[in-house]
Amino acid sequence: MPLSLAPERRECFAQRRRASLAAASCCWITAKKPGRKILMSGGGRCNFTNMYVETGGLFEPKTPHFCKSALARYTQWDFIELVGKYGIAWHEKTLGQLFLR
């Protein structure tokens, strides 16, 4: 997992990860308003996936096929099924963009 954190935060992240593997996830946010970029990315709405996903051009420098194998194992269709399983309403916008209602 690549980290784009300051060195002191990387060390803290690693310590926390080792200390508690039970945690589902850990996210460092240094912005004044957490989640602001997420809101901006969907124009204030939640674009949770796209119907038409292409893996070409996606790569991790040290392991060029990482994204391809990860996306092949858990597709957008799997995620759409999960959203439906929990009864979360969604709708399709232009070009297959899926948004929560």
The first five atom37 places (N, CA, C, CB, O) and aatype in JSON, in Angstrom:
{
  "aatype": [12, 14, 10, 15, 10, 0, 14, 6, 1, 1, 6, 4, 13, 0, 5, 1, 1, 1, 0, 15, 10, 0, 0, 0, 15, 4, 4, 17, 9, 16, 0, 11, 11, 14, 7, 1, 11, 9, 10, 12, 15, 7, 7, 7, 1, 4, 2, 13, 16, 2, 12, 18, 19, 6, 16, 7, 7, 10, 13, 6, 14, 11, 16, 14, 8, 13, 4, 11, 15, 0, 10, 0, 1, 18, 16, 5, 17, 3, 13, 9, 6, 10, 19, 7, 11, 18, 7, 9, 0, 17, 8, 6, 11, 16, 10, 7, 5, 10, 13, 10, 1],
  "atom_mask": [
    [1, 1, 1, 1, 1],
    [1, 1, 1, 1, 1],
    [1, 1, 1, 1, 1],
    [1, 1, 1, 1, 1],
    [1, 1, 1, 1, 1],
    [1, 1, 1, 1, 1],
    [1, 1, 1, 1, 1],
    [1, 1, 1, 1, 1],
    [1, 1, 1, 1, 1],
    [1, 1, 1, 1, 1],
    [1, 1, 1, 1, 1],
    [1, 1, 1, 1, 1],
    [1, 1, 1, 1, 1],
    [1, 1, 1, 1, 1],
    [1, 1, 1, 1, 1],
    [1, 1, 1, 1, 1],
    [1, 1, 1, 1, 1],
    [1, 1, 1, 1, 1],
    [1, 1, 1, 1, 1],
    [1, 1, 1, 1, 1],
    [1, 1, 1, 1, 1],
    [1, 1, 1, 1, 1],
    [1, 1, 1, 1, 1],
    [1, 1, 1, 1, 1],
    [1, 1, 1, 1, 1],
    [1, 1, 1, 1, 1],
    [1, 1, 1, 1, 1],
    [1, 1, 1, 1, 1],
    [1, 1, 1, 1, 1],
    [1, 1, 1, 1, 1],
    [1, 1, 1, 1, 1],
    [1, 1, 1, 1, 1],
    [1, 1, 1, 1, 1],
    [1, 1, 1, 1, 1],
    [1, 1, 1, 0, 1],
    [1, 1, 1, 1, 1],
    [1, 1, 1, 1, 1],
    [1, 1, 1, 1, 1],
    [1, 1, 1, 1, 1],
    [1, 1, 1, 1, 1],
    [1, 1, 1, 1, 1],
    [1, 1, 1, 0, 1],
    [1, 1, 1, 0, 1],
    [1, 1, 1, 0, 1],
    [1, 1, 1, 1, 1],
    [1, 1, 1, 1, 1],
    [1, 1, 1, 1, 1],
    [1, 1, 1, 1, 1],
    [1, 1, 1, 1, 1],
    [1, 1, 1, 1, 1],
    [1, 1, 1, 1, 1],
    [1, 1, 1, 1, 1],
    [1, 1, 1, 1, 1],
    [1, 1, 1, 1, 1],
    [1, 1, 1, 1, 1],
    [1, 1, 1, 0, 1],
    [1, 1, 1, 0, 1],
    [1, 1, 1, 1, 1],
    [1, 1, 1, 1, 1],
    [1, 1, 1, 1, 1],
    [1, 1, 1, 1, 1],
    [1, 1, 1, 1, 1],
    [1, 1, 1, 1, 1],
    [1, 1, 1, 1, 1],
    [1, 1, 1, 1, 1],
    [1, 1, 1, 1, 1],
    [1, 1, 1, 1, 1],
    [1, 1, 1, 1, 1],
    [1, 1, 1, 1, 1],
    [1, 1, 1, 1, 1],
    [1, 1, 1, 1, 1],
    [1, 1, 1, 1, 1],
    [1, 1, 1, 1, 1],
    [1, 1, 1, 1, 1],
    [1, 1, 1, 1, 1],
    [1, 1, 1, 1, 1],
    [1, 1, 1, 1, 1],
    [1, 1, 1, 1, 1],
    [1, 1, 1, 1, 1],
    [1, 1, 1, 1, 1],
    [1, 1, 1, 1, 1],
    [1, 1, 1, 1, 1],
    [1, 1, 1, 1, 1],
    [1, 1, 1, 0, 1],
    [1, 1, 1, 1, 1],
    [1, 1, 1, 1, 1],
    [1, 1, 1, 0, 1],
    [1, 1, 1, 1, 1],
    [1, 1, 1, 1, 1],
    [1, 1, 1, 1, 1],
    [1, 1, 1, 1, 1],
    [1, 1, 1, 1, 1],
    [1, 1, 1, 1, 1],
    [1, 1, 1, 1, 1],
    [1, 1, 1, 1, 1],
    [1, 1, 1, 0, 1],
    [1, 1, 1, 1, 1],
    [1, 1, 1, 1, 1],
    [1, 1, 1, 1, 1],
    [1, 1, 1, 1, 1],
    [1, 1, 1, 1, 1]
  ],
  "atom_positions": [
    [[0.85, -1.17, 0.0], [0.0, 0.0, 0.0], [0.89, 1.23, 0.0], [-0.96, 0.0, 1.21], [1.61, 1.45, 0.97]],
    [[0.87, 2.04, -1.05], [1.7, 3.23, -1.07], [1.15, 4.28, -0.11], [1.79, 3.8, -2.49], [-0.06, 4.45, 0.02]],
    [[2.04, 4.98, 0.54], [1.64, 6.04, 1.46], [2.18, 7.36, 0.98], [2.14, 5.74, 2.89], [3.36, 7.46, 0.63]],
    [[1.34, 8.37, 0.94], [1.8, 9.7, 0.58], [1.65, 10.59, 1.8], [1.01, 10.26, -0.65], [1.0, 11.64, 1.75]],
    [[2.24, 10.16, 2.89], [2.18, 10.89, 4.15], [3.55, 11.43, 4.5], [1.65, 10.0, 5.28], [4.57, 10.91, 4.03]],
    [[3.58, 12.47, 5.32], [4.86, 12.99, 5.8], [5.54, 11.89, 6.61], [4.66, 14.28, 6.66], [4.85, 11.06, 7.21]],
    [[6.89, 11.87, 6.65], [7.61, 10.79, 7.34], [7.14, 10.53, 8.76], [9.07, 11.11, 7.37], [6.98, 9.38, 9.16]],
    [[6.89, 11.6, 9.54], [6.45, 11.38, 10.92], [5.06, 10.75, 10.98], [6.44, 12.71, 11.68], [4.76, 9.99, 11.89]],
    [[4.22, 11.06, 10.01], [2.89, 10.45, 9.97], [2.97, 8.99, 9.53], [1.96, 11.24, 9.03], [2.2, 8.16, 10.0]],
    [[3.91, 8.68, 8.63], [4.08, 7.29, 8.19], [4.43, 6.4, 9.36], [5.17, 7.2, 7.11], [3.88, 5.31, 9.51]],
    [[5.34, 6.88, 10.2], [5.75, 6.1, 11.37], [4.57, 5.89, 12.3], [6.91, 6.79, 12.11], [4.35, 4.78, 12.79]],
    [[3.81, 6.95, 12.55], [2.65, 6.86, 13.43], [1.61, 5.9, 12.83], [2.02, 8.26, 13.65], [1.02, 5.09, 13.54]],
    [[1.4, 6.0, 11.52], [0.46, 5.11, 10.84], [0.87, 3.66, 11.02], [0.37, 5.46, 9.35], [0.05, 2.81, 11.35]],
    [[2.16, 3.38, 10.8], [2.66, 2.01, 10.92], [2.5, 1.5, 12.35], [4.13, 1.93, 10.5], [2.13, 0.35, 12.56]],
    [[2.78, 2.35, 13.33], [2.62, 1.95, 14.73], [1.17, 1.62, 15.04], [3.13, 3.05, 15.67], [0.87, 0.61, 15.68]],
    [[0.27, 2.47, 14.58], [-1.16, 2.23, 14.84], [-1.62, 0.95, 14.15], [-2.01, 3.42, 14.36], [-2.41, 0.18, 14.71]],
    [[-1.14, 0.74, 12.95], [-1.54, -0.46, 12.2], [-1.07, -1.72, 12.91], [-0.97, -0.42, 10.78], [-1.83, -2.68, 13.04]],
    [[0.17, -1.7, 13.37], [0.69, -2.87, 14.09], [-0.06, -3.07, 15.41], [2.19, -2.71, 14.36], [-0.31, -4.2, 15.81]],
    [[-0.4, -1.97, 16.06], [-1.04, -2.05, 17.38], [-2.46, -2.61, 17.3], [-1.07, -0.68, 18.03], [-2.92, -3.29, 18.21]],
    [[-3.15, -2.32, 16.21], [-4.53, -2.76, 16.13], [-4.9, -3.21, 14.73], [-5.46, -1.64, 16.58], [-5.35, -2.41, 13.91]],
    [[-4.71, -4.48, 14.45], [-5.09, -5.01, 13.15], [-6.59, -5.21, 13.05], [-4.36, -6.33, 12.89], [-7.11, -5.54, 11.98]],
    [[-7.29, -5.01, 14.16], [-8.74, -5.15, 14.15], [-9.42, -3.95, 13.5], [-9.25, -5.35, 15.57], [-10.58, -4.04, 13.1]],
    [[-8.72, -2.84, 13.4], [-9.31, -1.64, 12.79], [-9.6, -1.9, 11.32], [-8.38, -0.41, 12.96], [-8.76, -2.46, 10.6]],
    [[-10.77, -1.5, 10.87], [-11.14, -1.71, 9.47], [-10.33, -0.84, 8.53], [-12.62, -1.44, 9.28], [-9.92, -1.29, 7.46]],
    [[-10.09, 0.4, 8.93], [-9.29, 1.3, 8.09], [-8.78, 2.46, 8.92], [-10.12, 1.81, 6.89], [-9.26, 2.73, 10.02]],
    [[-7.81, 3.13, 8.37], [-7.22, 4.29, 9.04], [-6.97, 5.35, 7.98], [-5.9, 3.92, 9.8], [-6.38, 5.05, 6.94]],
    [[-7.41, 6.54, 8.22], [-7.26, 7.6, 7.24], [-6.76, 8.86, 7.92], [-8.6, 7.87, 6.51], [-7.36, 9.34, 8.89]],
    [[-5.65, 9.4, 7.42], [-5.11, 10.65, 7.95], [-5.62, 11.79, 7.1], [-3.55, 10.64, 7.99], [-5.42, 11.8, 5.88]],
    [[-6.26, 12.74, 7.74], [-6.74, 13.91, 7.01], [-6.15, 15.14, 7.67], [-8.3, 13.97, 6.99], [-6.34, 15.39, 8.86]],
    [[-5.42, 15.91, 6.88], [-4.79, 17.11, 7.42], [-5.49, 18.38, 6.95], [-3.32, 17.16, 7.02], [-5.08, 19.48, 7.32]],
    [[-6.53, 18.24, 6.16], [-7.26, 19.4, 5.66], [-8.05, 20.06, 6.78], [-8.21, 18.99, 4.51], [-8.35, 19.43, 7.8]],
    [[-8.38, 21.32, 6.58], [-9.18, 22.05, 7.57], [-10.58, 21.46, 7.7], [-9.27, 23.53, 7.21], [-11.15, 21.41, 8.78]],
    [[-11.13, 21.0, 6.57], [-12.47, 20.4, 6.56], [-12.38, 18.99, 6.0], [-13.47, 21.27, 5.72], [-12.31, 18.82, 4.79]],
    [[-12.38, 17.96, 6.86], [-12.29, 16.58, 6.39], [-13.41, 16.24, 5.41], [-12.33, 15.62, 7.58], [-14.56, 16.63, 5.61]],
    [[-13.06, 15.52, 4.36], [-14.05, 15.08, 3.38], [-14.38, 16.09, 2.3], [0.0, 0.0, 0.0], [-15.19, 15.8, 1.42]],
    [[-13.77, 17.26, 2.34], [-14.09, 18.31, 1.36], [-13.82, 17.85, -0.08], [-13.29, 19.57, 1.66], [-14.63, 18.1, -0.97]],
    [[-12.69, 17.19, -0.3], [-12.37, 16.74, -1.66], [-13.36, 15.68, -2.13], [-10.94, 16.17, -1.71], [-13.67, 15.61, -3.32]],
    [[-13.85, 14.86, -1.22], [-14.84, 13.85, -1.6], [-16.1, 14.54, -2.11], [-15.17, 12.91, -0.4], [-16.67, 14.13, -3.12]],
    [[-16.55, 15.57, -1.4], [-17.73, 16.3, -1.83], [-17.52, 16.95, -3.2], [-18.1, 17.36, -0.81], [-18.41, 16.93, -4.05]],
    [[-16.34, 17.53, -3.4], [-16.05, 18.2, -4.67], [-16.0, 17.21, -5.82], [-14.73, 18.97, -4.58], [-16.38, 17.55, -6.94]],
    [[-15.53, 16.0, -5.56], [-15.35, 15.03, -6.65], [-16.66, 14.64, -7.32], [-14.65, 13.8, -6.13], [-16.66, 14.29, -8.5]],
    [[-17.75, 14.67, -6.61], [-19.04, 14.31, -7.19], [-19.98, 15.49, -7.32], [0.0, 0.0, 0.0], [-21.19, 15.32, -7.49]],
    [[-19.43, 16.7, -7.23], [-20.27, 17.89, -7.31], [-21.22, 17.99, -6.14], [0.0, 0.0, 0.0], [-22.32, 18.52, -6.27]],
    [[-20.81, 17.47, -4.98], [-21.65, 17.5, -3.79], [-22.49, 16.25, -3.63], [0.0, 0.0, 0.0], [-23.18, 16.09, -2.62]],
    [[-22.44, 15.36, -4.61], [-23.18, 14.1, -4.55], [-22.18, 12.96, -4.44], [-24.1, 13.91, -5.8], [-20.99, 13.16, -4.63]],
    [[-22.66, 11.78, -4.12], [-21.76, 10.64, -3.94], [-21.77, 9.73, -5.16], [-22.15, 9.85, -2.69], [-22.68, 8.93, -5.33]],
    [[-20.75, 9.86, -6.01], [-20.57, 8.99, -7.18], [-19.82, 7.76, -6.68], [-19.78, 9.73, -8.37], [-18.61, 7.81, -6.49]],
    [[-20.54, 6.65, -6.45], [-19.89, 5.51, -5.8], [-19.21, 4.54, -6.75], [-20.89, 4.76, -5.01], [-18.32, 3.8, -6.32]],
    [[-19.58, 4.52, -8.01], [-18.86, 3.72, -9.01], [-19.36, 4.11, -10.4], [-19.05, 2.2, -8.77], [-20.2, 5.0, -10.54]],
    [[-18.83, 3.45, -11.39], [-19.24, 3.67, -12.78], [-19.59, 2.33, -13.41], [-18.12, 4.39, -13.59], [-18.97, 1.31, -13.09]],
    [[-20.57, 2.33, -14.29], [-20.97, 1.1, -14.97], [-19.87, 0.57, -15.87], [-22.24, 1.33, -15.79], [-19.67, -0.64, -15.99]],
    [[-19.14, 1.49, -16.49], [-18.14, 1.1, -17.48], [-16.75, 1.44, -16.95], [-18.39, 1.81, -18.84], [-16.33, 2.6, -16.97]],
    [[-16.04, 0.42, -16.48], [-14.72, 0.61, -15.88], [-13.69, -0.05, -16.78], [-14.65, 0.02, -14.44], [-13.85, -1.2, -17.19]],
    [[-12.63, 0.68, -17.08], [-11.53, 0.13, -17.87], [-10.27, 0.16, -17.02], [-11.32, 0.94, -19.19], [-10.01, 1.15, -16.33]],
    [[-9.5, -0.91, -17.06], [-8.28, -0.97, -16.25], [-7.06, -0.47, -16.99], [-8.03, -2.38, -15.79], [-6.0, -0.29, -16.38]],
    [[-7.17, -0.23, -18.28], [-6.02, 0.26, -19.04], [-5.54, 1.6, -18.51], [0.0, 0.0, 0.0], [-6.34, 2.51, -18.28]],
    [[-4.24, 1.72, -18.31], [-3.67, 2.96, -17.82], [-3.56, 3.03, -16.31], [0.0, 0.0, 0.0], [-2.89, 3.92, -15.79]],
    [[-4.2, 2.11, -15.6], [-4.09, 2.08, -14.14], [-2.93, 1.18, -13.77], [-5.41, 1.6, -13.47], [-2.86, 0.03, -14.22]],
    [[-2.03, 1.67, -12.97], [-0.91, 0.82, -12.56], [-0.28, 1.33, -11.29], [0.13, 0.73, -13.67], [-0.4, 2.51, -10.94]],
    [[0.39, 0.45, -10.61], [1.2, 0.75, -9.43], [2.63, 0.58, -9.91], [0.85, -0.2, -8.17], [2.98, -0.51, -10.37]],
    [[3.48, 1.6, -9.81], [4.82, 1.53, -10.42], [5.6, 0.24, -10.17], [5.62, 2.64, -9.93], [6.21, -0.28, -11.11]],
    [[5.61, -0.29, -8.95], [6.4, -1.49, -8.66], [5.7, -2.77, -9.09], [6.72, -1.56, -7.19], [6.35, -3.78, -9.33]],
    [[4.39, -2.73, -9.19], [3.62, -3.9, -9.61], [2.62, -3.45, -10.67], [2.9, -4.58, -8.4], [1.48, -3.12, -10.34]],
    [[3.03, -3.42, -11.92], [2.21, -2.84, -12.99], [0.81, -3.43, -13.15], [2.92, -2.99, -14.26], [-0.07, -2.75, -13.66]],
    [[0.59, -4.67, -12.73], [-0.72, -5.28, -12.94], [-1.57, -5.34, -11.68], [-0.54, -6.68, -13.48], [-2.59, -6.02, -11.65]],
    [[-1.16, -4.61, -10.62], [-1.89, -4.63, -9.36], [-3.35, -4.23, -9.55], [-1.23, -3.72, -8.34], [-4.26, -4.96, -9.14]],
    [[-3.59, -3.08, -10.16], [-4.97, -2.61, -10.32], [-5.8, -3.55, -11.17], [-4.98, -1.22, -10.95], [-6.97, -3.79, -10.88]],
    [[-5.2, -4.1, -12.2], [-5.94, -5.03, -13.05], [-6.4, -6.24, -12.26], [-5.08, -5.47, -14.24], [-7.55, -6.66, -12.37]],
    [[-5.5, -6.81, -11.45], [-5.89, -8.01, -10.69], [-6.87, -7.66, -9.58], [-4.65, -8.68, -10.09], [-7.79, -8.43, -9.31]],
    [[-6.69, -6.51, -8.93], [-7.61, -6.11, -7.86], [-9.0, -5.84, -8.42], [-7.08, -4.85, -7.13], [-9.99, -6.27, -7.85]],
    [[-9.08, -5.14, -9.54], [-10.37, -4.84, -10.14], [-11.03, -6.08, -10.74], [-10.22, -3.78, -11.21], [-12.26, -6.15, -10.8]],
    [[-10.25, -7.04, -11.17], [-10.81, -8.28, -11.7], [-11.45, -9.1, -10.59], [-9.73, -9.1, -12.42], [-12.43, -9.81, -10.82]],
    [[-10.9, -9.01, -9.39], [-11.43, -9.79, -8.26], [-12.68, -9.16, -7.66], [-10.36, -9.93, -7.18], [-13.56, -9.88, -7.19]],
    [[-12.77, -7.83, -7.65], [-13.92, -7.14, -7.07], [-14.34, -6.06, -8.06], [-13.59, -6.53, -5.64], [-13.77, -4.97, -8.09]],
    [[-15.34, -6.38, -8.85], [-15.74, -5.48, -9.93], [-16.77, -4.45, -9.47], [-16.31, -6.29, -11.09], [-17.24, -4.49, -8.34]],
    [[-17.09, -3.54, -10.36], [-18.14, -2.57, -10.06], [-19.47, -3.28, -9.85], [-18.26, -1.53, -11.2], [-20.31, -2.8, -9.09]],
    [[-19.66, -4.41, -10.52], [-20.91, -5.17, -10.37], [-21.02, -5.75, -8.96], [-20.98, -6.3, -11.42], [-22.12, -5.82, -8.41]],
    [[-19.9, -6.18, -8.39], [-19.9, -6.67, -7.01], [-20.31, -5.55, -6.05], [-18.51, -7.22, -6.62], [-21.07, -5.77, -5.11]],
    [[-19.78, -4.35, -6.3], [-20.09, -3.23, -5.42], [-21.55, -2.79, -5.56], [-19.16, -2.04, -5.71], [-22.2, -2.47, -4.57]],
    [[-22.05, -2.79, -6.78], [-23.46, -2.45, -7.02], [-24.36, -3.45, -6.29], [-23.78, -2.43, -8.54], [-25.37, -3.07, -5.7]],
    [[-23.99, -4.72, -6.34], [-24.75, -5.76, -5.63], [-24.72, -5.52, -4.11], [-24.18, -7.15, -5.95], [-25.73, -5.69, -3.44]],
    [[-23.57, -5.13, -3.59], [-23.45, -4.84, -2.15], [-24.34, -3.67, -1.74], [-21.98, -4.55, -1.79], [-25.01, -3.73, -0.72]],
    [[-24.34, -2.62, -2.54], [-25.18, -1.45, -2.26], [-26.65, -1.88, -2.25], [-24.95, -0.32, -3.32], [-27.42, -1.47, -1.38]],
    [[-27.04, -2.71, -3.22], [-28.41, -3.21, -3.27], [-28.76, -4.1, -2.09], [0.0, 0.0, 0.0], [-29.88, -4.05, -1.58]],
    [[-27.8, -4.9, -1.66], [-28.02, -5.8, -0.52], [-28.41, -5.03, 0.73], [-26.75, -6.63, -0.25], [-29.22, -5.5, 1.53]],
    [[-27.84, -3.84, 0.89], [-28.15, -3.02, 2.06], [-29.31, -2.07, 1.82], [-26.93, -2.22, 2.46], [-29.61, -1.22, 2.66]],
    [[-29.97, -2.2, 0.68], [-31.16, -1.4, 0.4], [-30.88, 0.07, 0.18], [0.0, 0.0, 0.0], [-31.74, 0.91, 0.44]],
    [[-29.68, 0.39, -0.28], [-29.32, 1.79, -0.52], [-29.76, 2.17, -1.93], [-27.78, 2.02, -0.33], [-29.37, 1.53, -2.91]],
    [[-30.57, 3.21, -2.02], [-31.08, 3.65, -3.32], [-30.0, 4.37, -4.1], [-32.31, 4.56, -3.14], [-29.21, 5.13, -3.54]],
    [[-29.97, 4.12, -5.42], [-29.01, 4.79, -6.3], [-29.64, 5.0, -7.65], [-27.7, 3.97, -6.42], [-30.68, 4.42, -7.97]],
    [[-29.01, 5.85, -8.45], [-29.49, 6.09, -9.81], [-28.3, 6.32, -10.74], [-30.46, 7.29, -9.85], [-27.22, 6.71, -10.31]],
    [[-28.55, 6.08, -12.03], [-27.5, 6.24, -13.03], [-27.63, 7.6, -13.7], [-27.56, 5.11, -14.08], [-28.71, 8.01, -14.1]],
    [[-26.51, 8.28, -13.81], [-26.45, 9.56, -14.53], [-25.79, 9.32, -15.88], [-25.67, 10.64, -13.7], [-25.69, 8.18, -16.34]],
    [[-25.35, 10.38, -16.5], [-24.71, 10.32, -17.82], [-23.49, 9.42, -17.81], [-24.32, 11.71, -18.27], [-22.72, 9.4, -16.85]],
    [[-23.3, 8.7, -18.9], [-22.12, 7.86, -19.12], [-21.91, 6.79, -18.05], [-20.91, 8.73, -19.18], [-20.77, 6.4, -17.8]],
    [[-22.97, 6.31, -17.43], [-22.86, 5.21, -16.49], [-22.38, 5.57, -15.1], [0.0, 0.0, 0.0], [-22.01, 4.68, -14.33]],
    [[-22.39, 6.85, -14.75], [-21.99, 7.24, -13.4], [-23.12, 6.89, -12.44], [-21.65, 8.78, -13.32], [-24.28, 7.24, -12.68]],
    [[-22.79, 6.2, -11.34], [-23.81, 5.8, -10.37], [-23.69, 6.65, -9.11], [-23.67, 4.3, -10.02], [-22.61, 6.78, -8.53]],
    [[-24.82, 7.24, -8.71], [-24.87, 8.11, -7.55], [-25.87, 7.58, -6.54], [-25.23, 9.55, -7.96], [-26.89, 7.0, -6.92]],
    [[-25.59, 7.78, -5.27], [-26.56, 7.45, -4.22], [-27.67, 8.49, -4.27], [-25.88, 7.41, -2.81], [-27.44, 9.63, -4.65]],
    [[-28.87, 8.07, -3.87], [-30.01, 9.02, -3.84], [-30.03, 9.77, -2.54], [-31.35, 8.29, -4.04], [-30.9, 10.6, -2.32]]
  ]
}
